[in-house]
Amino acid sequence: MPRWLKSLWKAECGAALVESAIVIPVFLTLVGGVYEFGFFLYQQQLAVSGVRDAARYLALTTNPTDASNQGDARNLAVTGSIAGGRPRVPGWTTSDVSIAVSTVSYSAGTYSGGSAVQIVTVSTSFVGPSLGFFGLLGLNQPTISLSHQERFVGGPPPG
């Protein structure tokens, strides 16, 4: 082996630069992934809060099957206000929120109420926003799908 090749192989000048060039892309990928995952969990928690608020609102209205009350609940879920406004999660619309009111037989009647209990279910499914890191890795944006149920108790909406 030539002498200059042996000396090049044993030289330590620039070793830190080579090591950094190898480690930095891996490190930045990990940091970006953690940041993207945290952002997704934050957006999902905002959607969970909205769906829960809408189900509770409908459970306390006088008629959860009324189209006006359901429209208000959809606005409450998506924007945090009955009047509407900016969505809690970018890309989430009121058309992504579905509401179902079902009747469940409660023949035992041990607790308060009659033999039939109404259950309000508010659910949603939409593509969550991304910071772009998923696309950089060639992954699809995740879908946020969730639902919440409340027992209909009637009464005035919370004010």
N, C-alpha and C positions, 0 to 999 in steps of 0.2 A: 504494500500500500504506500503510495507516495507520502512523503513527510508532511506536505501542506494539508493533505486530507486528514491525517492523524491529528495535526494541531487544530484543525477546524472542528473535528469531532470532540476533542477534549476542551475546547474553549467554552467559557461560561458567560462571556459577554453577550448580552441580548437574550439570555435565557428567560428572564422575567417578562420580556416583551412577547416572546413566543408563548409562554404559559398564559399570559393575559389574553392573547389573541384566541386561545383555545377556551378559556373559562368564561370570558365576558359574554359571548352569545348565549351560552347555557344559562348563566346567571340572569341575564336580561329576559330570557324566555320564561324562566321561573317567576321572576318578579311580575312580569306582565300577566302571566296566567293567574297568579294570586290576586292581582288587582282586578282583573276581568271577572273572576269568580266572586269576589267580594261585591263588585258592582251589581252582578246578577242577583245575588242574595238580597241586596238592598232593594232592588226593584221588585223582587218577588214578595218581600215583606210589605212593601207599599200596597201591592195588589191584594195581599191577604187582609190587610187592615180595611181596604175599601170594600171587599166582599163581605167581611164581617159586619161593617157598619151598615151596609145595605140590608142584610138579613135581619139585623136587630131593628132597624127602622121599620121594615115591613111587618115584623112580628108585633110591633106596638101600634100599627095603624088600625083603623076601624074595619078596613076591608083590604086584605093583601092582594086580592085578585083584581082590584080596580086598576085600569090601565094608567091613570094619572099617578097613583101611588107607586106603581112599578116604574114609571118613567122617572119619578123623583128618586127612587132607590137606585136606578141605573146611574143617574147623574151623581148621586152621593158616592157610589162605589168608585166611579172613574175619576171624579174631580174633587171629592171631599166636600161638596156643597150641593144642595138641592137645586140651586139656581144654575149650576153648571160652571164652567170656567176651564182653566188649563188642566189637562189630565195629570194625575199623580205620576203615571209612568208614560213616557213618550211612546206613542203608537197604540195606546190602549184607548178604545172607543166604547161608547155605550152599546153599540151593536155587538160587541164581544161578550156582553153580560147577558146571561139567561136566567130567568126566574121561573120557578115551578112551585106551586102550592098543592100539596097532596094531603089527603085525609087518611089517617091511620086509626084503625079500630082500637079502642081502649075500653074493652068491655068490663074489665075489673073495676075501673073507676075508683081505685083506692084513694087516690089523691084528688086534688081539686079538678073540676071540669066534668064534662059529660062523657058519653061513651065514644065520642069521636074527637080526635085531636088533629088540628091542622098543623102541618109542618111546612115552613117556608124554606126553600132551598135556592140559594143564589150561587151561581157558578160562572166561571169564565175560562177561556182558553185563547191565548194570543201569543204571537212571537215576541219574545222579550227583546228589549233594545240591547245593543252590543257596543262596546267601545272600538270594535274593529279587530280585536285580537283573534277572535274565532276565525274570521275570514282570512287573516294572515296565516293561520295554521291550516287552512283548508277545511274547517269545520262549519257546520250549519249553526245558525243562531238557535239557542234553546227556546223551547215553548214553555210558557208559564200556564199551567192548568191547575185550577183549585176550585173548591166549593166549600160552602158553609151552610149549616142548617140551624134553624131556630124554631122553637115551638111558638105558634101563634097564641098570644095572650090577649090581644085587643087593647084598646085604650088610646089615648091621644099620643101622637108622635112625640118623641123627645124634643124638647124645645130649647 
